[in-house]
Amino acid sequence: MRSITVTMWVSLDGVVQGLGRADEDTRGGFTRGGWGTRFDDEIMSREMGKAMAKPGDMLLGRRTWQDFITAWGRRTDDNPFTTRMNAATKYVASRTLENADAWQNSILVRGEAIDAVGQLKAEPGRDLAIVGSASLVRSLHAASLIDHYRLVICPLTLGSGTRLFEGPAPLTEFELADSVATTKGVIIAQYVRR
């Protein structure tokens, strides 16, 4: 059985929307995109590099997958993240995509995410990593399919935007497995479901 690990950048008030670029995700009139990049430092790069170095496949929602095609799929630099993102098998959970041919090594996961991902998780194979994809994460969390969270907690409040959990989340206990503080006040906390 595969495990599922979620990596999510989150503000102190729980916002996970549009951390990378001003135009990344403007749904709902969100105007504070790009908020996460100011917190990059050597420690962040090292910790994210360690996470990316672990063998495994990726699981993404449609919107995140489409955004990552632009951010990573067309890059040809020597950045190790680019190499990892392009080489990884990427499972794309979507009810609307016709195919996943737009980015190499992508496989479309059709149907209801909870059922399709539950089946994928039960199959033998490499562990699955989700980066972003908040609505997919909420659905999978509600179905008790998330095993680990790596939360990159940034020291700011945004006041608006999509939050990691909108409305009540089901009672689920996690224990802290590791934490690292960066020079810019970010806490990278790794939690494991009990």
C-alpha positions in Angstrom: 0.0 0.0 0.0 1.2 3.5 -0.9 1.3 6.4 1.5 0.2 9.9 0.6 2.2 12.9 1.8 0.9 16.5 1.3 3.3 19.4 1.1 1.5 22.7 1.5 2.7 26.3 2.0 0.3 28.0 4.5 0.0 31.4 6.0 -0.8 31.8 9.8 -4.4 32.3 8.9 -4.5 29.1 6.9 -4.4 30.6 3.3 -2.8 28.3 0.7 -3.7 30.2 -2.5 -1.3 31.6 -5.0 2.0 31.5 -3.1 4.4 31.4 -6.0 3.4 34.2 -8.5 1.1 37.2 -8.6 -0.9 35.6 -11.4 -0.8 32.0 -10.1 -4.3 31.8 -8.8 -6.6 34.9 -8.8 -9.9 33.0 -8.3 -12.3 34.8 -6.0 -10.5 38.1 -6.7 -7.4 37.0 -4.8 -4.8 39.8 -5.2 -2.0 38.7 -2.9 -0.4 36.0 -5.1 3.4 35.5 -4.8 3.3 35.8 -1.0 5.5 32.7 -0.4 8.6 33.6 -2.4 9.9 36.2 0.1 10.5 33.4 2.6 12.9 31.3 0.5 16.3 30.8 2.1 19.1 28.2 2.2 17.3 26.1 4.9 14.1 26.1 2.9 15.9 25.0 -0.3 17.7 22.2 1.6 14.5 20.9 3.3 12.5 21.0 0.0 15.4 19.3 -1.8 15.5 16.5 0.8 11.7 16.0 0.2 12.1 16.0 -3.6 15.0 13.5 -3.4 12.8 10.8 -2.0 11.6 8.4 -4.6 7.9 8.5 -5.3 5.2 9.6 -7.7 3.1 12.8 -7.6 -0.6 13.2 -7.3 -2.1 16.5 -8.4 -5.5 18.1 -8.9 -6.2 19.5 -12.4 -5.6 23.2 -11.7 -2.3 22.5 -10.0 -1.2 20.1 -12.7 -2.0 22.7 -15.4 -0.1 25.4 -13.5 2.9 23.2 -12.9 3.1 22.5 -16.7 3.7 26.3 -17.1 6.0 26.6 -14.1 8.0 23.4 -14.5 7.1 21.4 -17.6 8.6 23.8 -20.1 11.7 24.6 -18.2 15.0 23.2 -19.4 17.4 24.6 -16.8 19.7 22.5 -14.5 17.5 23.1 -11.5 17.1 19.8 -9.6 13.5 20.5 -9.0 12.8 20.9 -12.7 14.5 17.5 -13.4 12.4 15.8 -10.6 9.1 17.4 -11.6 9.6 16.4 -15.3 10.8 12.9 -14.6 8.2 12.0 -12.0 5.1 10.0 -12.7 2.3 12.5 -12.2 -1.2 11.2 -11.5 -3.8 13.9 -12.3 -7.2 13.7 -10.6 -9.8 15.3 -12.8 -13.4 14.9 -13.9 -12.9 17.3 -16.8 -9.6 16.6 -18.5 -9.9 14.4 -21.6 -6.2 13.3 -21.4 -3.0 14.1 -19.6 -0.8 14.3 -22.7 0.3 17.9 -22.2 3.1 17.0 -19.7 5.4 14.0 -19.9 4.9 11.1 -17.5 1.3 12.2 -16.6 -1.5 9.7 -16.1 -5.1 10.8 -15.9 -7.0 9.5 -12.8 -10.7 9.6 -13.9 -13.8 9.6 -11.7 -14.4 10.7 -8.2 -11.1 11.5 -6.5 -11.8 9.6 -3.3 -12.6 6.4 -5.1 -9.9 6.6 -7.7 -7.2 7.7 -5.3 -8.2 5.2 -2.7 -7.8 2.5 -5.4 -4.5 3.9 -6.5 -3.3 4.1 -2.9 -4.2 0.4 -2.4 -2.1 -0.7 -5.4 1.5 -1.6 -5.0 3.8 1.2 -6.1 5.8 4.2 -5.0 4.5 6.5 -2.4 2.5 9.6 -3.6 3.3 13.2 -3.0 0.8 16.0 -3.3 2.1 19.6 -3.7 -0.7 22.2 -3.5 -4.1 21.0 -4.8 -6.0 22.2 -1.8 -9.5 21.0 -2.9 -8.1 17.5 -3.7 -6.3 17.5 -0.3 -9.6 18.4 1.5 -11.5 15.6 -0.2 -8.8 13.0 0.5 -8.4 14.2 4.1 -12.1 13.8 4.7 -11.8 10.2 3.5 -8.8 9.6 5.8 -6.5 9.0 2.8 -3.8 11.5 3.8 -0.9 9.9 5.8 1.5 12.8 6.2 1.5 16.6 6.1 4.6 18.7 5.5 3.3 22.2 6.3 5.5 25.1 5.4 4.1 27.7 7.8 4.9 31.2 6.8 4.8 34.1 9.4 2.2 36.3 7.8 -1.6 36.6 7.6 -3.3 37.3 4.3 -6.9 37.9 5.4 -8.4 36.4 2.3 -7.9 33.5 -0.1 -8.5 29.8 -0.2 -7.7 28.1 3.1 -6.3 24.6 3.6 -9.5 23.6 5.4 -12.7 25.6 4.5 -15.4 24.7 6.9 -15.0 21.9 9.4 -12.5 19.1 8.8 -13.1 15.7 10.3 -11.4 14.9 13.6 -8.1 13.4 12.7 -5.0 13.3 15.0 -1.5 13.7 13.8 1.8 13.7 15.7 4.8 15.9 15.0 7.5 13.8 13.3 10.0 16.7 12.7 10.2 20.4 12.5 12.8 22.9 11.2 12.8 26.7 11.5 14.3 28.8 8.7 16.2 32.0 9.0 13.1 33.9 7.8 10.8 32.6 10.5 9.2 29.8 8.5 8.4 26.5 10.4 8.5 23.4 8.2 6.5 20.9 10.3 6.1 17.3 9.4 3.1 15.5 10.8 2.1 11.8 10.7 -1.4 10.5 11.1 -1.9 8.5 14.2 
